[in-house]
């Protein structure tokens, strides 16, 4: 298995409703690994149903082995995508007009005044990740896997550029014990053999992530600073700047590791 470091650069605004507060729909600064996995490998590895109707069209099937479209296909292919951590990011707030439907209607005192001023009765504001924001993620995959250069992400199918760097085995080593992972993780993808000791919670659908976590188990880490810096010196200036000071990630991780449906 090979570890890839990926830098994601937004070429469009990315929006997904992490929190809905009145008329404000806010996008979390982190990118969930389940959504990223579909964006990166849906065409090659995950079947795409031609058409879904009724309850099937609204039912999430991330870890549902009975559904045609699920992430368990990536487990079989030996692929895992970590959540994406923001390197530098900014937001843009856009106002939009909402449909005039009963379940979204405001009280008439706002509607009447807005209508008299040629202003929409119902409207919302979307807080979106702005163009130029950059993210870091990692992919564990077999040798020779094709990582797409461009993907579509979020509600608006925003265009995102992907730059992948293969991390050589010579600069990495596997250890076991207590360690600190600064990169965000999905706790539902960690097996019972990995103990989560301490963490910060990132509340976002479809499943909350954790960051700045302290764990116990088997992990992959850069060997020493000298070898790591020597390897980075062989890269271009841009690639050197993209790589972190140290890589430390759990090795035993796959989609739905703690989920009965996924492992059945």
C-alpha positions as CSV (number, residue, x, y, z in Angstrom):
1,X,0.0,0.0,0.0
2,X,1.1,3.5,-0.8
3,X,0.6,6.8,1.0
4,X,-0.3,9.9,-1.1
5,X,-0.3,13.5,0.1
6,X,-2.9,15.5,-1.8
7,X,-3.4,19.3,-2.0
8,X,-6.9,20.5,-2.9
9,X,-7.3,23.9,-4.4
10,X,-10.8,25.3,-4.8
11,X,-11.5,26.9,-8.3
12,X,-15.2,27.5,-7.4
13,X,-17.0,28.3,-4.2
14,X,-17.8,25.1,-2.3
15,X,-21.0,24.9,-0.4
16,X,-22.7,22.2,1.8
17,X,-25.0,23.0,4.6
18,X,-23.2,22.0,7.8
19,X,-25.3,24.3,10.0
20,X,-28.6,25.9,9.3
21,X,-29.2,29.0,11.6
22,X,-32.3,30.8,10.5
23,X,-31.6,32.1,7.0
24,X,-27.9,31.5,7.3
25,X,-26.6,28.2,5.8
26,X,-23.0,27.7,6.9
27,X,-20.3,25.5,5.4
28,X,-17.7,23.9,7.8
29,X,-14.1,24.7,7.0
30,X,-13.2,20.9,7.0
31,X,-14.0,18.6,4.1
32,X,-15.6,15.2,5.1
33,X,-13.8,12.2,3.9
34,X,-16.9,10.3,2.8
35,X,-17.9,13.1,0.4
36,X,-14.3,13.4,-0.8
37,X,-14.2,9.6,-1.5
38,X,-17.2,9.7,-3.8
39,X,-15.7,12.8,-5.6
40,X,-12.3,11.1,-6.1
41,X,-13.3,7.5,-6.9
42,X,-17.0,7.3,-7.8
43,X,-16.5,6.7,-11.5
44,X,-13.7,4.0,-11.3
45,X,-14.7,2.0,-8.2
46,X,-18.2,2.9,-6.9
47,X,-21.2,1.9,-9.1
48,X,-23.5,4.8,-10.1
49,X,-27.2,3.8,-10.2
50,X,-28.9,5.1,-13.3
51,X,-31.9,6.4,-11.5
52,X,-33.3,6.4,-7.9
53,X,-36.8,7.1,-6.9
54,X,-38.9,7.3,-3.7
55,X,-37.2,6.4,-0.4
56,X,-34.0,5.1,-2.1
57,X,-33.4,8.6,-3.5
58,X,-33.3,10.2,-0.1
59,X,-31.6,7.4,1.9
60,X,-27.8,7.7,2.6
61,X,-26.0,4.6,1.6
62,X,-22.4,5.3,2.7
63,X,-22.0,2.1,4.7
64,X,-25.0,0.1,3.5
65,X,-23.7,-3.1,2.0
66,X,-27.1,-3.9,0.5
67,X,-27.1,-0.7,-1.6
68,X,-25.4,-0.5,-5.0
69,X,-23.6,2.7,-4.3
70,X,-21.5,2.6,-1.1
71,X,-18.0,3.1,0.2
72,X,-17.4,-0.5,1.0
73,X,-16.3,-0.9,-2.7
74,X,-13.3,1.2,-1.8
75,X,-12.5,-1.2,1.2
76,X,-12.3,-4.1,-1.3
77,X,-10.1,-2.0,-3.6
78,X,-7.8,-1.2,-0.7
79,X,-8.4,2.6,-0.9
80,X,-9.0,5.0,2.0
81,X,-9.3,8.8,1.8
82,X,-8.8,10.9,5.0
83,X,-10.8,14.0,5.8
84,X,-9.3,17.2,4.4
85,X,-7.6,19.8,6.7
86,X,-7.7,23.5,5.7
87,X,-4.3,25.0,5.0
88,X,-5.6,28.4,4.1
89,X,-9.2,29.3,3.5
90,X,-11.7,32.1,3.3
91,X,-15.5,32.5,3.1
92,X,-17.9,34.3,0.8
93,X,-21.5,34.9,1.8
94,X,-24.0,34.9,-1.0
95,X,-27.7,35.9,-0.7
96,X,-30.3,33.9,-2.6
97,X,-34.0,33.9,-3.0
98,X,-35.9,30.9,-1.6
99,X,-39.0,29.3,-3.0
100,X,-42.3,30.6,-1.7
101,X,-43.4,27.5,0.1
102,X,-45.4,27.0,3.2
103,X,-42.8,25.3,5.3
104,X,-40.3,28.1,4.8
105,X,-42.7,31.1,5.0
106,X,-41.9,33.9,7.4
107,X,-44.4,35.9,9.4
108,X,-46.4,38.3,7.3
109,X,-44.9,41.4,8.9
110,X,-41.6,40.7,7.1
111,X,-43.3,39.5,3.9
112,X,-45.5,42.6,3.5
113,X,-42.7,45.1,3.9
114,X,-40.4,43.1,1.7
115,X,-43.0,42.8,-1.1
116,X,-43.7,46.6,-1.1
117,X,-39.9,47.3,-1.6
118,X,-39.6,44.8,-4.4
119,X,-37.5,42.6,-2.0
120,X,-38.0,38.8,-1.9
121,X,-40.3,37.7,0.9
122,X,-38.2,34.6,1.6
123,X,-34.4,34.6,1.2
124,X,-31.4,32.9,2.6
125,X,-27.6,33.4,2.9
126,X,-25.1,30.8,2.1
127,X,-21.7,31.0,3.7
128,X,-19.4,29.2,1.2
129,X,-15.8,28.3,1.1
130,X,-14.2,30.8,-1.3
131,X,-12.2,30.3,-4.5
132,X,-8.5,29.8,-3.7
133,X,-8.9,28.0,-0.4
134,X,-6.5,25.1,0.0
135,X,-6.8,21.8,1.8
136,X,-4.6,18.8,2.7
137,X,-5.6,15.2,2.7
138,X,-4.0,11.8,2.5
139,X,-4.9,8.7,0.5
140,X,-3.9,5.1,1.3
141,X,-4.1,3.1,-1.9
142,X,-2.4,0.3,-3.9
143,X,0.6,1.0,-6.1
144,X,-0.2,2.7,-9.4
145,X,-3.7,3.9,-8.6
146,X,-4.9,6.8,-10.7
147,X,-5.9,9.9,-8.7
148,X,-7.9,12.4,-10.8
149,X,-6.5,15.8,-11.4
150,X,-9.9,17.5,-11.1
151,X,-12.9,16.7,-9.1
152,X,-16.4,18.1,-8.4
153,X,-17.4,18.7,-4.8
154,X,-20.3,20.1,-2.8
155,X,-23.9,21.1,-3.5
156,X,-22.9,23.2,-6.5
157,X,-20.5,20.6,-7.9
158,X,-17.6,23.0,-7.5
159,X,-14.4,22.5,-9.5
160,X,-11.4,21.4,-7.3
161,X,-7.8,20.8,-8.4
162,X,-6.0,17.8,-6.9
163,X,-2.2,17.6,-6.7
164,X,-0.9,14.3,-5.4
165,X,2.6,13.5,-4.1
166,X,3.6,9.9,-3.5
167,X,5.4,9.5,-0.1
168,X,8.2,7.0,-0.4
169,X,8.4,4.1,2.0
170,X,12.0,5.0,2.9
171,X,10.9,8.1,4.9
172,X,8.1,6.4,6.8
173,X,7.9,3.8,9.6
174,X,5.2,2.0,11.5
175,X,5.0,2.2,15.2
176,X,2.6,1.2,18.0
177,X,1.6,3.0,21.2
178,X,0.3,6.4,22.2
179,X,0.6,9.1,19.5
180,X,-0.9,12.5,18.6
181,X,-2.6,12.9,15.2
182,X,-2.9,16.5,14.1
183,X,-4.8,15.6,10.9
184,X,-8.6,15.3,11.2
185,X,-10.0,11.7,11.4
186,X,-13.4,10.0,11.1
187,X,-13.9,8.0,14.3
188,X,-16.4,5.7,12.6
189,X,-13.5,4.5,10.4
190,X,-11.2,3.6,13.3
191,X,-11.3,0.0,14.4
192,X,-11.7,-1.1,18.0
193,X,-8.0,-1.8,18.2
194,X,-7.4,1.9,18.1
195,X,-8.3,3.7,21.3
196,X,-9.3,7.4,21.2
197,X,-7.9,9.0,24.3
198,X,-8.5,12.7,23.7
199,X,-9.8,14.8,20.8
200,X,-11.6,18.0,19.6
201,X,-14.9,17.3,18.0
202,X,-15.9,18.7,14.6
203,X,-19.6,18.6,14.4
204,X,-20.8,18.1,10.8
205,X,-23.0,15.7,8.8
206,X,-23.1,12.9,8.0
207,X,-20.8,12.0,10.9
208,X,-18.8,14.2,13.2
209,X,-15.0,14.2,12.8
210,X,-12.2,14.6,15.4
211,X,-9.1,16.7,15.3
212,X,-6.0,17.2,17.5
213,X,-6.6,13.7,18.7
214,X,-4.5,11.5,21.0
215,X,-4.8,7.8,20.2
216,X,-3.3,4.5,21.1
217,X,-2.7,1.9,18.4
218,X,-0.6,1.3,15.3
219,X,0.4,4.4,13.4
220,X,2.5,5.6,10.4
221,X,5.0,8.3,11.1
222,X,8.0,10.0,9.3
223,X,11.2,8.3,10.5
224,X,13.2,11.3,11.5
225,X,13.4,15.0,10.6
226,X,16.7,14.7,8.7
227,X,15.5,12.1,6.2
228,X,12.1,13.9,5.8
229,X,13.8,17.2,5.1
230,X,16.2,15.6,2.7
231,X,13.3,14.1,0.8
232,X,11.5,17.4,0.7
233,X,14.6,19.1,-0.7
234,X,14.3,16.9,-3.8
235,X,10.9,18.3,-4.6
236,X,9.9,21.5,-6.3
237,X,9.5,24.6,-4.2
238,X,5.7,24.4,-4.4
239,X,5.6,20.8,-3.4
240,X,8.0,21.4,-0.5
241,X,5.7,24.1,0.8
242,X,2.7,21.8,0.6
243,X,4.1,19.0,2.7
244,X,3.8,19.3,6.5
245,X,6.6,19.2,9.1
246,X,5.6,15.7,10.0
247,X,3.1,13.0,9.0
248,X,1.5,10.9,11.6
249,X,-1.6,8.8,10.7
250,X,-3.3,5.6,11.9
251,X,-2.5,2.7,9.7
252,X,-5.4,0.3,10.5
253,X,-8.3,2.4,9.1
254,X,-11.1,1.7,6.6
255,X,-14.7,2.8,5.9
256,X,-17.1,1.8,8.6
257,X,-14.5,-0.1,10.7
258,X,-16.7,0.1,13.7
259,X,-20.0,-0.4,11.8
260,X,-21.7,-3.8,11.8
261,X,-23.4,-3.2,8.4
262,X,-20.1,-2.3,6.7
263,X,-18.2,-5.3,8.0
264,X,-20.9,-7.9,7.6
